[in-house]
Amino acid sequence: MNKFFDTKLKKTLFIIVVIAVIEISGHGIFVSLIRFLNSVN
């Protein structure tokens, strides 16, 4: 059980890091959404 939790935690952290890197590089969904909202206004 402990080993399963450990791998799940590592996977979750990996996904968070990947999303953060994509967002910082400016190709993320949040950045695109903000740009879209700014272009509409």
PAKEMAR-463480 format. One record per atom (N, C-alpha, C): atom name; residue number from 0; y negated, x, z negated. Coordinates in Angstrom, 2 decimals. Layout:
<dodrens>
<dodren><site>CA</site><pos>NUM</pos><yy>Y</yy><xx>X</xx><zz>Z</zz></dodren>
...
</dodrens>
This chain:
<dodrens>
<dodren><site>N</site><pos>0</pos><yy>1.21</yy><xx>0.84</xx><zz>0.00</zz></dodren>
<dodren><site>CA</site><pos>0</pos><yy>0.00</yy><xx>0.00</xx><zz>0.00</zz></dodren>
<dodren><site>C</site><pos>0</pos><yy>-1.26</yy><xx>0.88</xx><zz>0.00</zz></dodren>
<dodren><site>N</site><pos>1</pos><yy>-1.26</yy><xx>1.89</xx><zz>-0.85</zz></dodren>
<dodren><site>CA</site><pos>1</pos><yy>-2.43</yy><xx>2.77</xx><zz>-0.93</zz></dodren>
<dodren><site>C</site><pos>1</pos><yy>-2.67</yy><xx>3.51</xx><zz>0.38</zz></dodren>
<dodren><site>N</site><pos>2</pos><yy>-1.58</yy><xx>3.94</xx><zz>1.03</zz></dodren>
<dodren><site>CA</site><pos>2</pos><yy>-1.70</yy><xx>4.65</xx><zz>2.30</zz></dodren>
<dodren><site>C</site><pos>2</pos><yy>-2.26</yy><xx>3.72</xx><zz>3.38</zz></dodren>
<dodren><site>N</site><pos>3</pos><yy>-1.81</yy><xx>2.48</xx><zz>3.39</zz></dodren>
<dodren><site>CA</site><pos>3</pos><yy>-2.31</yy><xx>1.49</xx><zz>4.36</zz></dodren>
<dodren><site>C</site><pos>3</pos><yy>-3.81</yy><xx>1.28</xx><zz>4.18</zz></dodren>
<dodren><site>N</site><pos>4</pos><yy>-4.24</yy><xx>1.14</xx><zz>2.94</zz></dodren>
<dodren><site>CA</site><pos>4</pos><yy>-5.67</yy><xx>0.94</xx><zz>2.64</zz></dodren>
<dodren><site>C</site><pos>4</pos><yy>-6.49</yy><xx>2.14</xx><zz>3.10</zz></dodren>
<dodren><site>N</site><pos>5</pos><yy>-5.95</yy><xx>3.33</xx><zz>2.88</zz></dodren>
<dodren><site>CA</site><pos>5</pos><yy>-6.63</yy><xx>4.57</xx><zz>3.24</zz></dodren>
<dodren><site>C</site><pos>5</pos><yy>-6.86</yy><xx>4.64</xx><zz>4.76</zz></dodren>
<dodren><site>N</site><pos>6</pos><yy>-5.84</yy><xx>4.31</xx><zz>5.55</zz></dodren>
<dodren><site>CA</site><pos>6</pos><yy>-5.99</yy><xx>4.36</xx><zz>7.00</zz></dodren>
<dodren><site>C</site><pos>6</pos><yy>-6.94</yy><xx>3.27</xx><zz>7.48</zz></dodren>
<dodren><site>N</site><pos>7</pos><yy>-6.90</yy><xx>2.12</xx><zz>6.85</zz></dodren>
<dodren><site>CA</site><pos>7</pos><yy>-7.81</yy><xx>1.02</xx><zz>7.21</zz></dodren>
<dodren><site>C</site><pos>7</pos><yy>-9.25</yy><xx>1.41</xx><zz>6.92</zz></dodren>
<dodren><site>N</site><pos>8</pos><yy>-9.46</yy><xx>2.06</xx><zz>5.79</zz></dodren>
<dodren><site>CA</site><pos>8</pos><yy>-10.80</yy><xx>2.52</xx><zz>5.42</zz></dodren>
<dodren><site>C</site><pos>8</pos><yy>-11.30</yy><xx>3.56</xx><zz>6.42</zz></dodren>
<dodren><site>N</site><pos>9</pos><yy>-10.44</yy><xx>4.50</xx><zz>6.80</zz></dodren>
<dodren><site>CA</site><pos>9</pos><yy>-10.82</yy><xx>5.53</xx><zz>7.77</zz></dodren>
<dodren><site>C</site><pos>9</pos><yy>-11.18</yy><xx>4.90</xx><zz>9.12</zz></dodren>
<dodren><site>N</site><pos>10</pos><yy>-10.39</yy><xx>3.92</xx><zz>9.55</zz></dodren>
<dodren><site>CA</site><pos>10</pos><yy>-10.67</yy><xx>3.22</xx><zz>10.81</zz></dodren>
<dodren><site>C</site><pos>10</pos><yy>-12.01</yy><xx>2.51</xx><zz>10.76</zz></dodren>
<dodren><site>N</site><pos>11</pos><yy>-12.29</yy><xx>1.85</xx><zz>9.64</zz></dodren>
<dodren><site>CA</site><pos>11</pos><yy>-13.55</yy><xx>1.13</xx><zz>9.48</zz></dodren>
<dodren><site>C</site><pos>11</pos><yy>-14.73</yy><xx>2.10</xx><zz>9.51</zz></dodren>
<dodren><site>N</site><pos>12</pos><yy>-14.62</yy><xx>3.21</xx><zz>8.79</zz></dodren>
<dodren><site>CA</site><pos>12</pos><yy>-15.67</yy><xx>4.21</xx><zz>8.78</zz></dodren>
<dodren><site>C</site><pos>12</pos><yy>-15.88</yy><xx>4.80</xx><zz>10.18</zz></dodren>
<dodren><site>N</site><pos>13</pos><yy>-14.80</yy><xx>5.05</xx><zz>10.91</zz></dodren>
<dodren><site>CA</site><pos>13</pos><yy>-14.88</yy><xx>5.58</xx><zz>12.26</zz></dodren>
<dodren><site>C</site><pos>13</pos><yy>-15.65</yy><xx>4.62</xx><zz>13.18</zz></dodren>
<dodren><site>N</site><pos>14</pos><yy>-15.32</yy><xx>3.32</xx><zz>13.09</zz></dodren>
<dodren><site>CA</site><pos>14</pos><yy>-16.00</yy><xx>2.31</xx><zz>13.90</zz></dodren>
<dodren><site>C</site><pos>14</pos><yy>-17.49</yy><xx>2.26</xx><zz>13.56</zz></dodren>
<dodren><site>N</site><pos>15</pos><yy>-17.83</yy><xx>2.32</xx><zz>12.27</zz></dodren>
<dodren><site>CA</site><pos>15</pos><yy>-19.24</yy><xx>2.30</xx><zz>11.84</zz></dodren>
<dodren><site>C</site><pos>15</pos><yy>-19.98</yy><xx>3.50</xx><zz>12.41</zz></dodren>
<dodren><site>N</site><pos>16</pos><yy>-19.36</yy><xx>4.68</xx><zz>12.35</zz></dodren>
<dodren><site>CA</site><pos>16</pos><yy>-19.99</yy><xx>5.90</xx><zz>12.87</zz></dodren>
<dodren><site>C</site><pos>16</pos><yy>-20.22</yy><xx>5.78</xx><zz>14.38</zz></dodren>
<dodren><site>N</site><pos>17</pos><yy>-19.21</yy><xx>5.30</xx><zz>15.11</zz></dodren>
<dodren><site>CA</site><pos>17</pos><yy>-19.33</yy><xx>5.14</xx><zz>16.56</zz></dodren>
<dodren><site>C</site><pos>17</pos><yy>-20.48</yy><xx>4.18</xx><zz>16.90</zz></dodren>
<dodren><site>N</site><pos>18</pos><yy>-20.54</yy><xx>3.03</xx><zz>16.22</zz></dodren>
<dodren><site>CA</site><pos>18</pos><yy>-21.61</yy><xx>2.06</xx><zz>16.46</zz></dodren>
<dodren><site>C</site><pos>18</pos><yy>-22.97</yy><xx>2.69</xx><zz>16.15</zz></dodren>
<dodren><site>N</site><pos>19</pos><yy>-23.07</yy><xx>3.41</xx><zz>15.05</zz></dodren>
<dodren><site>CA</site><pos>19</pos><yy>-24.33</yy><xx>4.05</xx><zz>14.66</zz></dodren>
<dodren><site>C</site><pos>19</pos><yy>-24.79</yy><xx>5.04</xx><zz>15.72</zz></dodren>
<dodren><site>N</site><pos>20</pos><yy>-23.87</yy><xx>5.85</xx><zz>16.23</zz></dodren>
<dodren><site>CA</site><pos>20</pos><yy>-24.20</yy><xx>6.84</xx><zz>17.27</zz></dodren>
<dodren><site>C</site><pos>20</pos><yy>-24.69</yy><xx>6.14</xx><zz>18.55</zz></dodren>
<dodren><site>N</site><pos>21</pos><yy>-24.01</yy><xx>5.08</xx><zz>18.95</zz></dodren>
<dodren><site>CA</site><pos>21</pos><yy>-24.41</yy><xx>4.31</xx><zz>20.14</zz></dodren>
<dodren><site>C</site><pos>21</pos><yy>-25.81</yy><xx>3.72</xx><zz>19.94</zz></dodren>
<dodren><site>N</site><pos>22</pos><yy>-26.06</yy><xx>3.15</xx><zz>18.77</zz></dodren>
<dodren><site>CA</site><pos>22</pos><yy>-27.38</yy><xx>2.56</xx><zz>18.48</zz></dodren>
<dodren><site>C</site><pos>22</pos><yy>-28.48</yy><xx>3.63</xx><zz>18.51</zz></dodren>
<dodren><site>N</site><pos>23</pos><yy>-28.22</yy><xx>4.77</xx><zz>17.89</zz></dodren>
<dodren><site>CA</site><pos>23</pos><yy>-29.22</yy><xx>5.85</xx><zz>17.83</zz></dodren>
<dodren><site>C</site><pos>23</pos><yy>-29.50</yy><xx>6.40</xx><zz>19.23</zz></dodren>
<dodren><site>N</site><pos>24</pos><yy>-28.48</yy><xx>6.47</xx><zz>20.08</zz></dodren>
<dodren><site>CA</site><pos>24</pos><yy>-28.66</yy><xx>6.98</xx><zz>21.43</zz></dodren>
<dodren><site>C</site><pos>24</pos><yy>-29.42</yy><xx>5.99</xx><zz>22.32</zz></dodren>
<dodren><site>N</site><pos>25</pos><yy>-29.60</yy><xx>4.74</xx><zz>21.85</zz></dodren>
<dodren><site>CA</site><pos>25</pos><yy>-30.44</yy><xx>3.78</xx><zz>22.54</zz></dodren>
<dodren><site>C</site><pos>25</pos><yy>-29.71</yy><xx>2.91</xx><zz>23.55</zz></dodren>
<dodren><site>N</site><pos>26</pos><yy>-28.39</yy><xx>2.85</xx><zz>23.47</zz></dodren>
<dodren><site>CA</site><pos>26</pos><yy>-27.61</yy><xx>2.03</xx><zz>24.39</zz></dodren>
<dodren><site>C</site><pos>26</pos><yy>-26.90</yy><xx>0.89</xx><zz>23.69</zz></dodren>
<dodren><site>N</site><pos>27</pos><yy>-27.29</yy><xx>0.64</xx><zz>22.45</zz></dodren>
<dodren><site>CA</site><pos>27</pos><yy>-26.60</yy><xx>-0.37</xx><zz>21.65</zz></dodren>
<dodren><site>C</site><pos>27</pos><yy>-27.09</yy><xx>-1.78</xx><zz>21.92</zz></dodren>
<dodren><site>N</site><pos>28</pos><yy>-26.33</yy><xx>-2.73</xx><zz>21.43</zz></dodren>
<dodren><site>CA</site><pos>28</pos><yy>-26.65</yy><xx>-4.14</xx><zz>21.63</zz></dodren>
<dodren><site>C</site><pos>28</pos><yy>-27.91</yy><xx>-4.53</xx><zz>20.86</zz></dodren>
<dodren><site>N</site><pos>29</pos><yy>-28.13</yy><xx>-3.95</xx><zz>19.70</zz></dodren>
<dodren><site>CA</site><pos>29</pos><yy>-29.33</yy><xx>-4.30</xx><zz>18.91</zz></dodren>
<dodren><site>C</site><pos>29</pos><yy>-30.59</yy><xx>-3.79</xx><zz>19.61</zz></dodren>
<dodren><site>N</site><pos>30</pos><yy>-30.53</yy><xx>-2.58</xx><zz>20.14</zz></dodren>
<dodren><site>CA</site><pos>30</pos><yy>-31.67</yy><xx>-2.00</xx><zz>20.85</zz></dodren>
<dodren><site>C</site><pos>30</pos><yy>-31.96</yy><xx>-2.83</xx><zz>22.11</zz></dodren>
<dodren><site>N</site><pos>31</pos><yy>-30.93</yy><xx>-3.21</xx><zz>22.84</zz></dodren>
<dodren><site>CA</site><pos>31</pos><yy>-31.08</yy><xx>-4.03</xx><zz>24.03</zz></dodren>
<dodren><site>C</site><pos>31</pos><yy>-31.68</yy><xx>-5.39</xx><zz>23.69</zz></dodren>
<dodren><site>N</site><pos>32</pos><yy>-31.24</yy><xx>-5.97</xx><zz>22.58</zz></dodren>
<dodren><site>CA</site><pos>32</pos><yy>-31.75</yy><xx>-7.27</xx><zz>22.14</zz></dodren>
<dodren><site>C</site><pos>32</pos><yy>-33.23</yy><xx>-7.18</xx><zz>21.78</zz></dodren>
<dodren><site>N</site><pos>33</pos><yy>-33.62</yy><xx>-6.12</xx><zz>21.07</zz></dodren>
<dodren><site>CA</site><pos>33</pos><yy>-35.02</yy><xx>-5.94</xx><zz>20.69</zz></dodren>
<dodren><site>C</site><pos>33</pos><yy>-35.88</yy><xx>-5.76</xx><zz>21.95</zz></dodren>
<dodren><site>N</site><pos>34</pos><yy>-35.40</yy><xx>-4.96</xx><zz>22.90</zz></dodren>
<dodren><site>CA</site><pos>34</pos><yy>-36.14</yy><xx>-4.76</xx><zz>24.16</zz></dodren>
<dodren><site>C</site><pos>34</pos><yy>-36.28</yy><xx>-6.07</xx><zz>24.91</zz></dodren>
<dodren><site>N</site><pos>35</pos><yy>-35.22</yy><xx>-6.86</xx><zz>24.96</zz></dodren>
<dodren><site>CA</site><pos>35</pos><yy>-35.24</yy><xx>-8.16</xx><zz>25.64</zz></dodren>
<dodren><site>C</site><pos>35</pos><yy>-36.27</yy><xx>-9.09</xx><zz>24.99</zz></dodren>
<dodren><site>N</site><pos>36</pos><yy>-36.26</yy><xx>-9.15</xx><zz>23.65</zz></dodren>
<dodren><site>CA</site><pos>36</pos><yy>-37.21</yy><xx>-10.01</xx><zz>22.93</zz></dodren>
<dodren><site>C</site><pos>36</pos><yy>-38.64</yy><xx>-9.55</xx><zz>23.16</zz></dodren>
<dodren><site>N</site><pos>37</pos><yy>-38.87</yy><xx>-8.23</xx><zz>23.21</zz></dodren>
<dodren><site>CA</site><pos>37</pos><yy>-40.21</yy><xx>-7.71</xx><zz>23.47</zz></dodren>
<dodren><site>C</site><pos>37</pos><yy>-40.67</yy><xx>-8.01</xx><zz>24.89</zz></dodren>
<dodren><site>N</site><pos>38</pos><yy>-39.77</yy><xx>-7.95</xx><zz>25.85</zz></dodren>
<dodren><site>CA</site><pos>38</pos><yy>-40.14</yy><xx>-8.23</xx><zz>27.24</zz></dodren>
<dodren><site>C</site><pos>38</pos><yy>-40.42</yy><xx>-9.72</xx><zz>27.46</zz></dodren>
<dodren><site>N</site><pos>39</pos><yy>-39.77</yy><xx>-10.60</xx><zz>26.67</zz></dodren>
<dodren><site>CA</site><pos>39</pos><yy>-40.03</yy><xx>-12.04</xx><zz>26.77</zz></dodren>
<dodren><site>C</site><pos>39</pos><yy>-41.41</yy><xx>-12.36</xx><zz>26.22</zz></dodren>
<dodren><site>N</site><pos>40</pos><yy>-41.78</yy><xx>-11.75</xx><zz>25.10</zz></dodren>
<dodren><site>CA</site><pos>40</pos><yy>-43.12</yy><xx>-11.98</xx><zz>24.52</zz></dodren>
<dodren><site>C</site><pos>40</pos><yy>-44.11</yy><xx>-11.20</xx><zz>25.30</zz></dodren>
</dodrens>
